[in-house]
Amino acid sequence: MISFGVAKIVKLLGILSKELWLIILVLAFNTREEVDKWLFDNPVRCPGALHFNVINGNIISYGIQTNSTEVMKRRVFEDPTFKFQLPLQLAAEREIARTLIGDQNFPWVVSLKEFAHPPGEASSTTSSVGPIFFLAVAIFSFVFQITAFITEKELKLRQAMTMMGLFDTAYWLSWITWEGLLIFISSLLTVIFGMIFQFDIFLRNNFIVVFLLFFLFQLAMTTFAYWLSAFMNKSASATTVAFCVFIVGFVTLMASSGGYPYSPGYNQSHRDWWSLFPPNLLNAGLQLLARATETPKDPGINWSTRAKCLPAEPTCVITMHDVYIGLVRLFFLFFVLAVYFDNIIPNISGVRKSKFYFLFPGYWTGKGGSKVREGGCCSVCSGSLPRPQITTPDDEDVLTEENTVKKQAMEGGYSNIAVQIRGLIKTYPGKSKGCCCCFITGPPFHSVKGLWLNVEKDQLLCLLGPNGAGKTTTISCLTGINPVTVGDALVYDESIRSSSGMTNIRRMMGVCPQFDILWDTLSGQEHLQLFANIKGLPPASIDTVVEKLLAKSKITKVAAKVRSCSYSGGMKRRLSVAIALIGDPTLVILDEPTTGMDPITRRHVWDIIEDAKKGRAIILTTHSMEEADILSDRIAIMAKGRLRCIGTSIRLKSRFGTGFIATVSFSGETTSQPEALKHFFKSRLDVVPKEENKSFLTYVIPHDKERVLTDFFTELQGRETEFGIKDIQLGLTTLEEVFMNIAKQAEIESAAAEGKFTTLTLNTGQSVGVPVGSRFVGIPGTKSPQNPGGIMVEVYWEPDDSGRLCISGHSQHMPIPPHIQLPDPPNAKSARTLGVVIDPAQLKML
Ligand SMILES: Nc1ncnc2c1ncn2[C@@H]1O[C@H](COP(=O)(O)OP(=O)(O)OP(=O)(O)O)[C@@H](O)[C@H]1O
């Protein structure tokens, strides 16, 4: 507020300030010209002036000046006459009237109203609510985009495609192309709808100019969504994030309604920062379009005038061309950031690259150098991970396998080997508590602790092991999903540690992951076509290959065209197996392929696998012992990250099973016959029935009785009628039993290693602390490689019904000597297959 004749107007100004909510500046000027000059020099600061020319008994003369520059219009009053000048004038008149009347509370009520508009007058909706409306429209596609990116991550779909050989560049390009197409259509529809609803900016600005604004905006929002999705792993959070982006967009929109920062009062750095958020540029663009069609005479923006200010204003700081450039810049900026963060933030498997991965030439040439690291908070705090304690394997077959691999690694000669795993160690860093960088890190976890293994060509190796044994980790290292911590593996002579090697390996490999990684919206046929393309099959052959695989996996032509979300669990697994076989891979990895299948489907998948064995190596993990028994050429059992045994099914059964299983069925008409039979078994083999009922008896016969078995069963057959025997069946123990024994042994070892002991009272009255889960069935004393000087105690005890202990296979209770002095140890071989090796140090005398 500027005035001259200061003393007379001070009071009036105080009242005016309440009315107008403005900061009133009282300045004294002597002439009207001085006022004008001040206003001219300060166009941004002052909305107007009230100046008194003459105040005396005869006349009150005052003038009101309004700052109607564009800057002020945008910053303070859209309509200075209505919003500023009239209220100011009314307030001045009211105060004059009250002064003349002599009553300061004299009511003086004047209401201002606009005259009713004639119908059909141009709407200004676009410039007022337009940005919010269009931002909301664009946010829709943003929500879908960000959800799609995160879902792909969450369902490990990208991981599946990577395993099958998809390159990152192809992945990004396919996304950009697909999104580009969708955005093209949605921008086109936005402009067409804008025209249908007769918004001025759509009708009077050039079509291409308007279309390009929406297209580029949505393109920038797409890479913005990519970038944000790098920080999220759950699709449920996508909507929340999109909503937050909308709210922020709304707030910045409100903040910029006064012209911020695209007016001369603000410097370029404000504008640069502000323009980093795509909705701000959309808003600026819409404002430009609206301003270019403000009055009926305005021509609107066309392609040739996009770099000009319309209407021409000296205060113009941004043009449509600048908006386009800004959006294109944002598109590239967020794209680069998205790719960068995608690489350095640990993915769903906890894998990430170094923060400076792009500085390694190998990253760009594809010849190594882009090695990945395990996840965790940051390289600084995780440092190099400690290695697990490497021990010489107890098992002779495992030791032989390890030595063979080591020898071949040194001397060569592994031409018949498809996969050679060389001392593979996988350590996961401890989980960090806190966020981002360098908080407390838990202890690292060794998932695989030094695996040496050969998988021969044309053979199926079955990898067995209880949950958490490290099977999937081994597979994910072989498929390149997880980087190995130490060691290496060669797949047909290509190292999994080099990125070029991994690229070649992926060309030769087909993978059926543990969980079906399928797109709900794609049919079975489309899945096979997609992966056939990723595998790089010639386009002409794809249909034939897909048809064959569908027939092989018994997915009917009708089902093949149905979306995979409606498939049963078994169908999904069959489809996953079919995907693994696409492109005739020479190495097929099947991680629990028959999980959740009914017996018939399972047998059918076995047929597919049996067929697939020809001409390729297969690594199969399963929890079905029957499956392993039927399909495998060799079986490797892992537990607690180590290989526990390896060999053919027969070898494992004979080495780790409890012996032979004899099932004798009889007529059961007289009760004396089974009793006589039981007595016969007891007296000859010293065994009691494991299971019995009216019609059969089942015995487990230890291996050490193998020598007498032939004679025993010959005699038994001769006395069949006497015992009322209908049938005798003799077999080796099952693989399941082997598995259980190995798993149990690993459990106990691990309990001992972790210091978890439980108390057993011996029949000598002593108490012994033994690892949790121990089952003691004998005490052979042996020397061991780990304990060459001393005695390694293998304690195999089993409590009897009274809770006391007896040596298995002996009827009488035998006192356990206080320590190592062992009486007549039972057969070491059989005891070893049943029990647990415990170092004396692990036995605590309580
Ligand atoms: N990303 C990870 N971070 C930390 N630990 C992990 C990670 N992935 C796996 N592990 C751990 O490694 C161990 C081995 O897991 P893995 O999935 O390889 O077992 P598995 O033998 O395949 O078991 P299952 O039969 O249940 O699939 C488990 O104890 C598991 O918790």
PDBQT file of the ligand as one rigid body, heavy atoms in Angstrom, charges set to zero:
ROOT
HETATM    1  N1  LIG A 901      18.419 -65.536   0.595  1.00  0.00    +0.000 N 
HETATM    2  C1  LIG A 901      18.711 -66.233   1.699  1.00  0.00    +0.000 A 
HETATM    3  N2  LIG A 901      19.205 -65.608   2.789  1.00  0.00    +0.000 NA
HETATM    4  C2  LIG A 901      19.537 -66.304   3.891  1.00  0.00    +0.000 A 
HETATM    5  N3  LIG A 901      19.403 -67.639   4.024  1.00  0.00    +0.000 NA
HETATM    6  C3  LIG A 901      18.908 -68.317   2.974  1.00  0.00    +0.000 A 
HETATM    7  C4  LIG A 901      18.525 -67.660   1.764  1.00  0.00    +0.000 A 
HETATM    8  N4  LIG A 901      18.071 -68.608   0.896  1.00  0.00    +0.000 NA
HETATM    9  C5  LIG A 901      18.166 -69.796   1.549  1.00  0.00    +0.000 A 
HETATM   10  N5  LIG A 901      18.655 -69.609   2.787  1.00  0.00    +0.000 N 
HETATM   11  C6  LIG A 901      18.915 -70.650   3.787  1.00  0.00    +0.000 C 
HETATM   12  O1  LIG A 901      19.770 -71.614   3.228  1.00  0.00    +0.000 OA
HETATM   13  C7  LIG A 901      19.401 -72.903   3.688  1.00  0.00    +0.000 C 
HETATM   14  C8  LIG A 901      19.260 -73.843   2.502  1.00  0.00    +0.000 C 
HETATM   15  O2  LIG A 901      18.099 -73.448   1.787  1.00  0.00    +0.000 OA
HETATM   16  P1  LIG A 901      17.651 -74.188   0.469  1.00  0.00    +0.000 P 
HETATM   17  O3  LIG A 901      16.444 -73.485  -0.036  1.00  0.00    +0.000 OA
HETATM   18  O4  LIG A 901      18.803 -74.325  -0.444  1.00  0.00    +0.000 OA
HETATM   19  O5  LIG A 901      17.251 -75.615   1.047  1.00  0.00    +0.000 OA
HETATM   20  P2  LIG A 901      16.614 -76.831   0.280  1.00  0.00    +0.000 P 
HETATM   21  O6  LIG A 901      17.495 -77.991   0.507  1.00  0.00    +0.000 OA
HETATM   22  O7  LIG A 901      16.328 -76.497  -1.129  1.00  0.00    +0.000 OA
HETATM   23  O8  LIG A 901      15.265 -76.997   1.110  1.00  0.00    +0.000 OA
HETATM   24  P3  LIG A 901      13.784 -77.342   0.570  1.00  0.00    +0.000 P 
HETATM   25  O9  LIG A 901      13.756 -78.810   0.376  1.00  0.00    +0.000 OA
HETATM   26  O10 LIG A 901      12.918 -76.898   1.682  1.00  0.00    +0.000 OA
HETATM   27  O11 LIG A 901      13.586 -76.577  -0.693  1.00  0.00    +0.000 OA
HETATM   28  C9  LIG A 901      18.122 -72.753   4.490  1.00  0.00    +0.000 C 
HETATM   29  O12 LIG A 901      18.434 -72.807   5.866  1.00  0.00    +0.000 OA
HETATM   30  C10 LIG A 901      17.631 -71.386   4.125  1.00  0.00    +0.000 C 
HETATM   31  O13 LIG A 901      16.979 -70.770   5.208  1.00  0.00    +0.000 OA
ENDROOT
TORSDOF 0
